[in-house]
Amino acid sequence: MSRTCSKRFARTELLLGSDAMEKLRRATVAVVGLGAVGSYATEGLARAGVGNLRLVDFDEIRETNINRQLYALDSTIGKLKVEVARSRVLDINPACRVECLPVFVDRTTVGSVLAKPLDLVIDAIDSLGPKVELIASTRDAGIEIISAMGAATRTDFSMIRVSDISKTKICPLARLVRKRLRQRNVESGVTCIYSTEPPDPMEDHATVGPELTEKDFLERGRARKPLGSLSCLTGIFGLIAAREAIRKITAS
């Protein structure tokens, strides 16, 4: 690591130690979904000195993203999220190797998303089908995954929890993911971030996320009503995901 870059992470090294910093520098982490949760997860990883990031998101930034997504600015509307994310990461740490995959996660693309070398995956997808496909595929490949469940409609940060997926409760998305994963013979071994705050009665995660275009709705699932969200809650989900990833990498 260059002297300039080492200064950037000096405070982190004071906390974690030089051995941990070297593990972070050598690690490769994929963040899948760069929206309200994934953008903040990427930020936490970049500022911790993770040396290799694979950023995955097929979507462009929209005006409706501005209330909660780190990359959404007036100046970035219409740009690919992966490209804006890459520029920001390199502005934080020019030594980071950033790979961008502007793809929709499904059975045809998940292989490229999980291509080796890869130490850990952060799942920040809000669509049920792609989320289950990613989780099941990481389990089949023996890759560690941290999966964020439903953060929209939540307002109480004190009710956010981290546990194995088998122990999740209250969260409707977690319930649906558990059900689908059982069909793929996965019942445990997935670290989840979720909230025990009672959800909005209108919440329905059995559909695709509200960011997709009408064409995407027709091709990838039925539309659903957009859900209200606060950046201070979705961002906390993302930063907790980054914290869990850092903890797992440095403890290995």
SELUM-414300 format. One record per residue (C-alpha): residue number from 1; residue in three letters; x, y, z. Coordinates in steps of 0.2 Angstrom, whole numbers, plus 5000, padded with zeros to 4 digits. Layout:
N
NUM ALA X Y Z
...
***
This chain:
252
1 MET 5000 5000 5000
2 SER 5007 5017 4995
3 ARG 5011 5030 5009
4 THR 4997 5041 5003
5 CYS 4984 5027 5004
6 SER 4991 5021 5020
7 LYS 4988 5038 5028
8 ARG 4969 5037 5022
9 PHE 4966 5022 5033
10 ALA 4978 5026 5048
11 ARG 4963 5028 5060
12 THR 4956 5011 5055
13 GLU 4973 5003 5057
14 LEU 4974 5010 5075
15 LEU 4958 5002 5079
16 LEU 4960 4985 5070
17 GLY 4979 4983 5068
18 SER 4990 4980 5053
19 ASP 4986 4962 5051
20 ALA 4968 4966 5049
21 MET 4971 4980 5037
22 GLU 4982 4968 5026
23 LYS 4967 4956 5026
24 LEU 4955 4970 5020
25 ARG 4967 4975 5007
26 ARG 4968 4958 5000
27 ALA 4950 4954 5001
28 THR 4938 4954 4986
29 VAL 4920 4958 4991
30 ALA 4905 4959 4979
31 VAL 4891 4971 4983
32 VAL 4875 4966 4973
33 GLY 4862 4980 4972
34 LEU 4869 4998 4974
35 GLY 4853 5007 4980
36 ALA 4848 5013 4997
37 VAL 4857 4999 5006
38 GLY 4870 4994 4994
39 SER 4877 5011 4991
40 TYR 4881 5013 5010
41 ALA 4888 4996 5011
42 THR 4900 5000 4997
43 GLU 4905 5016 5006
44 GLY 4909 5007 5022
45 LEU 4920 4994 5013
46 ALA 4929 5007 5003
47 ARG 4933 5018 5018
48 ALA 4939 5003 5028
49 GLY 4952 5000 5014
50 VAL 4945 4984 5006
51 GLY 4956 4982 4991
52 ASN 4945 4974 4978
53 LEU 4927 4977 4975
54 ARG 4915 4970 4963
55 LEU 4900 4981 4961
56 VAL 4884 4974 4953
57 ASP 4868 4984 4947
58 PHE 4860 4985 4931
59 ASP 4850 5001 4934
60 GLU 4852 5019 4931
61 ILE 4850 5033 4944
62 ARG 4833 5041 4944
63 GLU 4826 5057 4952
64 THR 4816 5046 4964
65 ASN 4832 5039 4971
66 ILE 4838 5055 4979
67 ASN 4829 5053 4995
68 ARG 4839 5038 5001
69 GLN 4853 5032 4989
70 LEU 4871 5039 4991
71 TYR 4875 5040 4972
72 ALA 4859 5049 4968
73 LEU 4862 5068 4965
74 ASP 4855 5080 4953
75 SER 4871 5078 4943
76 THR 4871 5059 4942
77 ILE 4853 5057 4936
78 GLY 4853 5045 4921
79 LYS 4870 5038 4924
80 LEU 4873 5019 4928
81 LYS 4874 5016 4947
82 VAL 4890 5005 4945
83 GLU 4899 5019 4936
84 VAL 4895 5032 4948
85 ALA 4899 5020 4962
86 ARG 4916 5016 4954
87 SER 4921 5034 4953
88 ARG 4917 5037 4971
89 VAL 4926 5022 4977
90 LEU 4942 5027 4968
91 ASP 4940 5045 4974
92 ILE 4941 5037 4992
93 ASN 4954 5024 4988
94 PRO 4963 5026 4971
95 ALA 4972 5009 4975
96 CYS 4956 4999 4976
97 ARG 4952 4988 4961
98 VAL 4934 4990 4956
99 GLU 4925 4979 4944
100 CYS 4908 4985 4937
101 LEU 4895 4972 4932
102 PRO 4879 4982 4925
103 VAL 4869 4966 4925
104 PHE 4852 4960 4932
105 VAL 4855 4945 4943
106 ASP 4847 4929 4937
107 ARG 4852 4911 4933
108 THR 4861 4917 4917
109 THR 4872 4930 4925
110 VAL 4874 4924 4943
111 GLY 4890 4914 4938
112 SER 4899 4930 4933
113 VAL 4893 4939 4949
114 LEU 4901 4925 4959
115 ALA 4917 4922 4948
116 LYS 4932 4919 4958
117 PRO 4942 4926 4967
118 LEU 4929 4931 4979
119 ASP 4929 4931 4998
120 LEU 4912 4938 5002
121 VAL 4896 4944 4995
122 ILE 4884 4958 5002
123 ASP 4866 4955 4995
124 ALA 4857 4972 4994
125 ILE 4844 4966 4981
126 ASP 4826 4971 4985
127 SER 4818 4959 4972
128 LEU 4813 4942 4979
129 GLY 4818 4931 4964
130 PRO 4835 4938 4961
131 LYS 4839 4938 4979
132 VAL 4835 4920 4982
133 GLU 4845 4915 4966
134 LEU 4860 4925 4973
135 ILE 4859 4918 4991
136 ALA 4856 4900 4985
137 SER 4871 4901 4972
138 THR 4883 4908 4985
139 ARG 4878 4893 4997
140 ASP 4881 4881 4982
141 ALA 4898 4889 4979
142 GLY 4903 4890 4997
143 ILE 4905 4909 4997
144 GLU 4901 4919 5013
145 ILE 4886 4930 5011
146 ILE 4878 4944 5021
147 SER 4860 4948 5015
148 ALA 4850 4963 5019
149 MET 4831 4960 5022
150 GLY 4817 4973 5021
151 ALA 4823 4991 5026
152 ALA 4809 5001 5018
153 THR 4795 5007 5029
154 ARG 4806 5006 5044
155 THR 4809 5021 5056
156 ASP 4816 5013 5072
157 PHE 4835 5009 5071
158 SER 4835 5001 5088
159 MET 4825 4986 5081
160 ILE 4838 4981 5068
161 ARG 4845 4964 5071
162 VAL 4859 4953 5064
163 SER 4857 4934 5064
164 ASP 4856 4918 5054
165 ILE 4841 4918 5042
166 SER 4834 4903 5052
167 LYS 4831 4915 5067
168 THR 4824 4930 5057
169 LYS 4806 4935 5062
170 ILE 4793 4949 5059
171 CYS 4801 4954 5042
172 PRO 4790 4949 5028
173 LEU 4804 4948 5015
174 ALA 4814 4937 5027
175 ARG 4799 4925 5028
176 LEU 4797 4924 5009
177 VAL 4816 4922 5007
178 ARG 4816 4908 5020
179 LYS 4802 4899 5011
180 ARG 4810 4900 4994
181 LEU 4827 4895 5000
182 ARG 4820 4879 5008
183 GLN 4815 4874 4990
184 ARG 4833 4876 4986
185 ASN 4838 4865 5002
186 VAL 4845 4881 5011
187 GLU 4838 4883 5028
188 SER 4853 4891 5038
189 GLY 4871 4898 5036
190 VAL 4866 4915 5029
191 THR 4869 4930 5039
192 CYS 4855 4942 5038
193 ILE 4852 4960 5043
194 TYR 4833 4963 5047
195 SER 4821 4973 5057
196 THR 4809 4967 5070
197 GLU 4799 4983 5068
198 PRO 4781 4979 5062
199 PRO 4781 4983 5043
200 ASP 4768 4993 5033
201 PRO 4753 4982 5030
202 MET 4754 4986 5011
203 GLU 4772 4979 5011
204 ASP 4774 4966 4997
205 HIS 4791 4959 4993
206 ALA 4785 4945 4982
207 THR 4787 4957 4967
208 VAL 4801 4967 4959
209 GLY 4808 4983 4966
210 PRO 4800 5000 4962
211 GLU 4815 5006 4953
212 LEU 4812 4996 4937
213 THR 4804 5003 4922
214 GLU 4788 4998 4915
215 LYS 4797 4987 4902
216 ASP 4807 4979 4916
217 PHE 4791 4975 4926
218 LEU 4784 4966 4911
219 GLU 4800 4956 4908
220 ARG 4805 4953 4926
221 GLY 4789 4953 4937
222 ARG 4773 4962 4941
223 ALA 4774 4979 4947
224 ARG 4771 4984 4966
225 LYS 4767 5000 4975
226 PRO 4783 5010 4979
227 LEU 4787 5009 4998
228 GLY 4791 5024 5009
229 SER 4809 5024 5016
230 LEU 4821 5035 5025
231 SER 4840 5036 5021
232 CYS 4845 5036 5039
233 LEU 4837 5018 5041
234 THR 4842 5011 5024
235 GLY 4859 5018 5026
236 ILE 4861 5010 5043
237 PHE 4857 4993 5035
238 GLY 4870 4996 5023
239 LEU 4883 5001 5035
240 ILE 4879 4986 5047
241 ALA 4882 4975 5032
242 ALA 4899 4983 5029
243 ARG 4903 4981 5047
244 GLU 4899 4962 5047
245 ALA 4909 4960 5031
246 ILE 4924 4968 5039
247 ARG 4922 4958 5055
248 LYS 4921 4942 5045
249 ILE 4936 4946 5034
250 THR 4947 4951 5048
251 ALA 4943 4937 5059
252 SER 4947 4924 5046
***
